[in-house]
């Protein structure tokens, strides 16, 4: 078994009987993750001119291009894909009118002549380019500079309004309206008020206390762990003994509880692969979690999650 076969076995708990099929199937998954569309493994197409039957490792159609893909796992031989493999793909492209480009996936990279052939392929493949990718297990060097862990420190400031202090401030007219409620000969008036709603000058409900406090209580003093301020309530009234009393505002002092939590987001994925383009630039990383979500039906069609 090649190292690629072993990774396939670890992810899917089984390995295809055909040599090289595990890498071909993984390359199908990589192709879909990069371009979406329809992807099929181990398909066959008959040539329009030669009438030869071509076996295709990866056949993909993203709606714009139909690509014929080759996938080679030369990890056991410890060799790179050479020009001969590339020419085989390039020679097939003109014989397949429906195919618009070729793609090559290698687990071990490419020789210089193979790269040059792919770069010039449009000149002798009926204008059809060959895109080459290095698709293999990633190394620590590949992952340098990638995000492995995110740590978020959270501060929760939670009000305790039921323990708050509330003090209505009245306008001069509001004070006068309260004084008028004091019976003749009395020097004070006591009245239990359940403050839930505020009204306009006609006695129509204008605002509830819940609506007023739903946007929080302003800035919290870090030393006292409380918020102190005043809601300005111009042209708002409250009922005292069935009399509308005008307000300036509602002063409050509300205590807060403070909690601190730490959240870590860690990438614990295994068997991570990397896909690199012809310039050696990373196209994307692929984890075992990505791969495990895929399957293939009996016709070789890739079944995406």
N, C-alpha and C positions, 0 to 999 in steps of 0.2 A: 504493500500500500504506500502511496505517496503521502507526504504531509498534508496535501489538500484532501485526499481521501479520509485521512484520520480526522481532520476537522469536520468534514461532512458527516462522518460517523458519530462524532461527539454531539453535533447539533441535531441530526435527524434520527440517531440511533439505528441507522442502517446505511449500507453503501451499495450503489448500483453494481451489477455484475460486470458490466462492460467497462473496460479500462478507459479512463479519461472522462467517463460520463459524469462523475461527480463534479469535476471542474466545469464542464459544459453547462450543467444545470445551475451551478452557482453563478456562472457568467450570465445566464439568462435572467437570473434575479437581479444582478447588477445592472444589466441593460434596462430592465423595467424600472428600477429605482431611479435611474438617470433620465429616462425618456417617456415612461409610462407606455400607453398603447397596448397592442397585442403582441405577445411574445410566445414563440413555440420552440421546443427543443427537439432535435434530431428529426428534422423534416426532410422531405425529398421533393425536388423540382426537376422536371425534364427540360433540357435545353431546347430553345426554339430552333436553333440551326443544326447543332450536332445530334440532337435527340438523345444525348447522354443523360443519365439520371444522376443528378448531383445530390449528395448527402450534405445537409446543412446543419451545423451544430446549433446555431441560433438564427431564427428567422423572426424579425421584428417589424412592426408597422405602427408608427406613431401618428398616422394620419397625414403626414407630410412626406415621409420617406419610408420605403420598404428596404430593409437592410439584410444582407446575407452575412452572417457572422461565423468566424472560426474561433475556436478556443483550444489552446494547447497548454498542457501541464507537463513541462519538461523538468520538473523538480528532481525526479529520480535520476535522469540522465545528466542533470546539472549542466544544461546547455540552454542557450538563448534561441529564440525563434529566428531562423535564417531567411535569406532571400528566397530560397526554394519554396518554403511554405507560403510566403507572400505572393510569389508568382502564380502558385496554384489558385489562390483566391482571385488574383487579378485576371487570370485567364478565363475564369468562369463568368465573370461579370458581364462581358459583352454578349454571352449566350443566354442571358436571363433578362429579357426586356422589362419585366415588371419590377426588377430589383434596381434601385437607384443608387445604392452605395454598398461598400463592403466595410466590415468591422472585424478587427482582430483583437482577441484577448489573450494575453500571455502571462503565465505565472512567474516567468523568469526573465522577462525583458526581451530586447531585440538586438540583433547584430547591427553594425553600422550600415551594411548594404541593404538589410531589410528595411531599415528606417528610410533610406534614400529611395527605395522602390516605392514605399507607401506614399512618401511625399510627392513623388512624380506620377502616381498611378493614374490620375485623370488624363494624362497624355496618351496612354495606351490601353485604357479600359473603357473606351467609348464615352469618355468624359465622366466616368463614375469614380469618385474618390474612395480611398481606403483609409478609414480612421483606425488608429492603433491605440490600445490601452494596455497598461500594465496593471493586472488585477491579481493581488496576492495578499497573504496575511500581513498586517501592518506591523511595523517595528516601533520601538521607543523613539527612534529618530524621526519616523514619519509623524509621530504624535506630538513632537516638540511644539510648544506654542498653542496646542489645543486645550480647551477647557476640560479639566478632569473633575473639578469640584467647585461648587458654588455655595458659599456660606452667607446666610442672610440673618442678621441680628435684628430682632423685632422688639419694639417697645409698644406696649398696649396701655393706653390711658383710658380708664373706664370710669364714667361719672356715677355718683351715688345721689341722684336727685332727691330721693326720699329722705335723705339726711341734710338736705340743703336748707338755707335760710332765705326767705322770700319777703320782700318789703315793697308794697305798692307806693308810688309817689304820685300825689294828686296835684292837679292844677289848682289855681286859686278858686276857680268855679267849683271844682270838686270838693275843696275844703268847705266852701260856703254851703254846698248841698248837704254835707255831713252835719254841719252845725245846725242846719234847719231841722234835723231829725231829733235833736235834743229837746226833750219836753220842757216846757216852761217850769222853772223852779229847780230843774236838775242841772248838775254841773258836769256830768259825764254820761257817755253812752257805751255800752258793751254790746258787741254783735259778733256772732260766729259766722264767718264767711267761708264757704267752700269755693275756692277759686278754680274754675274750670274753663270759663268762656269769657270772651270780651265782646262788646256790642258797639254799634254805631249810635249816633245821637237819637235815632228813632227806636232803639231797642231791638234792632235786628242783629242776629249773631254775625260777628265779623271775623272772629279768630278764636281758635281753641288754644288752651295752654299746651296741649300736645303738639300742635302745629308750630307754636312759637318756639318750643324747646327742641324740635326735631333736628335743627341745624347745629346742635351742640351749644356750648356755653363760652366760646371764645378761648383766649389764651390761658393756659394753666400755669400757675406759679409753682416753679419746681421746688421751692423751699417749703411752702405751706401745703403743697399737693391739693390745691383747690383753685377754682376759677371764680373771680369776683368781677361783676360788671352790672350793666343795666340794659334791658331791652327798652328801646324808645318806642312809646306807644301813643304817638300823637293822634288825637281824635278817636281814642278808644275809651270805652266806658265799662264799668262794672256795676252790678246791682247791689245796693246796700239797703235793706228793708224796702225793696221794691222801688227804690229811687235810683236813677242813673247818675253815677258819680264819675266825672271825667278824670282820666289818668294822664300823667306825663310819661310814666314808664314803670317798669318792674325791676327793682334791684334784686340781685341774687348773689349768693355765695354758696357754691356747690363743691363738696369734697370729691376727690378722685382717688382711685386705686391705681397703682402702677405695677405692671408686670413686664418681665423681660424673658424672651424665648429665643432660641437659636435653631435655625432650620438649615440642614445640609442637603444639597442635591449632588449626589455622587454618581459618576458613570461606572457602574459595576459590570458592564457588558463584557462578554467573553468572545473569543474568536473573532476579533475585529479585523475586517479586510479594508484595504485601501485601493482606490481606483485612481490611476494617474494617466494623464494624456500623453501625446507624443512629445511634449515639451518637458515632461517630468513634473507638471503641476498637478496637485491633488484635486481630483474632481469631487470626490466624496469618500467618507468613511462608511463602512457597512458593518453593523454589529450582528451578533448571533440572534438578537431579538428581531431585527429586520428580516433575516433569512428564515427564521423558524415560522414566520407568519405566512410563508408561501408554500405551495404544493403544485403538483403536476397531475393532470388527468391522464386517462389511458391513451389519449391521442397525442400526448406530449405538450398540450397547451399549458402554459403557466397560469396557475390560479392565484390571483393577487388577493391580499387580505381586504 
